[in-house]
């Protein structure tokens, strides 16, 4: 069994990272998703402790002050964060860890990894990019959940985020759901086979 690693996935809002992340989890028994914290209210069908840890702004701030987060960021007026303890516990249990976070959060994870050799050795980053602005806009409008001003703000943010794709280990241009899963799964499997994550001795 290879040494567990962190599979960090970022993408602009609406590019499909949650869909492909869920599919990758379903197709990869050893890959586990970290339950992150947020101050936004639950959406219909979401459950505390399963989809997110839903925290008040005060509680979130206290955890930030105690240095409990591997990364945290403010996105459209709400706070999101990943507890470092949650990531390390999964790695120690033998699970690979999926981090589905935005570009801001990825920056903080890289900074923390530079101070922690365990995280540095484990970290693999992938950027899922929309094929075009028009396709991203089509997907955002297809969700039918955002006001027009929110859609335009997300599109403007996406332009800035997409320009930073070269900061990641891998780039995947989003296509169909099946294509996205195939490419992500290929990267995931290949990373698990890397020499530095394995030990081998041929038996008799």
N, C-alpha and C positions, 0 to 999 in steps of 0.2 A: 504494500500500500504506500503510495507516494505521500510526501509531507504535505499537509493541508496548506492551501493558499487562499488569498483574497482576490475575488473577481469583481473589480469595480467597474460599473457601467454608468456612463453619463450620456445625456442627449438633451437637446432643447425640448421644452414642453410641447407635447403633441407629436413628437417624432416616433413614439411607439415603444419607449424603453420599458414601461411597465408591462405591456403585453408580452414582449419578448422575454423579459425577466421571469414572468410567471411560467411561460412555456419552457424556459431553460431549467427552472427549478423542477418542473414536472418530469422532465426528461433526464434529470441527473440526480440519482438517489443520494449522493454524498454532498450535494450542494445545498446549503441552507441560507435562507434569507434572514438578515438581521431585522428585528422589529425596531423601527426607529421612533423617535419622539417628535411630537408636533404640538403647536398651540392652536392649530386650526380646528374647527369643530368637525366631528365625524360626518362623512357623507352618507347618504342612504345605503344601508347594508354593511357599513363598516363597524367593526367591533374593537373595543379597547383591548389591547394585549394580543390581538391577532393581526390586525392590519397596522395599527400604530399604538404607541403609548400616548394617549391624549393628555397633555399637561396644561395647567394654567400658565399664564405668562410669568407669574411670580415663582412657581415651582421650577419652571424651565431656567429662569435666571439664577436661582439658587444652585442648580446643578452646573450651570456654566461657571459660576464663581468657585465651585469646588473642583473644577477641572475634570469633570466626569466624561465630557464628550470627546470623542475622537475627532468629530467635526460637527459644526453647527452653523447655520446660516439663516438669514431672513429672506424669504421669497414671497413677493407680493403681499408684504405686511404681516406674514405669519412666520414663526420660527420652526425650524426643523433641526434635528440632531441625531447622531449615532453615538451610543454609549460605548466607550472603549472597552469596558468590562464585558459587554455582550459579544463583541468581536473576538476578544481573546479567549473567552470561555468556549466558543464554538470551535476555534482552532485547536484548543487543548483537548477537546472531545474527539478530534479526528475528522471534523467536518470542514469542507471548503466553505467559504463565506461569500455570499453575494451582497455587494453594496450597490444599491440603486439610488444614486445621488446626483445632484446637479454639479455644474462646473465649479461653483463656489466651494461646495463641500469637498470636491476632489482636490482642490488646492490645499485645504487644511489637512486632508489625509496624507498628502505627499509631505507636507511640512512635519507632521507628526512622525511619519515613517523615517524621515531623515534623522530623527532623534532616537529612534527605536529600531535596532537591527532586526528584531523579529518581524516587525511590520514591513520593513524595507525588503527583506528577502521574500516575504509572502505576497507582496502587492503586484497585481496585474491590472492594467487599466485599458478600457475600451471605450471609444466614442462612437455612438450611433448617430449618424448624420442624415438629415432629410435630403432627398435627392434634389430638391429645389424649394424656393420660398413658396411658390404657388401650390406645390403638393402639401407642404406643411400647413398652409392656410386652409386647404381643402380638408385636411384631417382635423384641424382645430374646429372648423365650422361643423364638421360631421358629428362632433361630440354633443353639439347643441346644449352646452352647459355654461358657456361664457358669454358675457355681454360684449358688444362690439369693441368698446374701449379696452377690455381685457385681452381680446384677440389681437388687437393692434400692438398692445404692449408686449405680449408674448412673442409676436413676430419680430419686433425690434430687438428684444433680448436675444432671440434665437440667432440673429445675424452676428451679434457679438460673441455668443457662445460657440457658434460653428467656426469662427475664425481661429479658435484655440484648439482645433482638433489635433494639431501636431504635438501637443503636450502629452498625448496618450500613447500607450504602447501599440495599440491597434486602432484602425479606422474601419468601420463598417458603414457602407452607404445603404440606407434602408430601402428595401424593395417590398416584396410580399411578406406576410407573416412567416410563411414557410421558408423563404430565402433568408430572412433575418435569423430565424432559429437555427438553420443549417450552419450559417457562418459563425454565430455565437457558440454553438455547440462544438464546431471544429476548433475554434480558439481554445475553448475550455478543455477539451480532451487533449490537445497538443500541449497545453501548459502543464497538465498533470503528468505528462510523459517526459518532461524536461529532465536532463541528467541531474541537475542540482537538487531536484525534489525526490530522487529515487536512490535506492541502494540495490545492488544486484550481485549475486554470486551463483554461478551455475552449479546446481547440485549433481549428485551422481545419477 
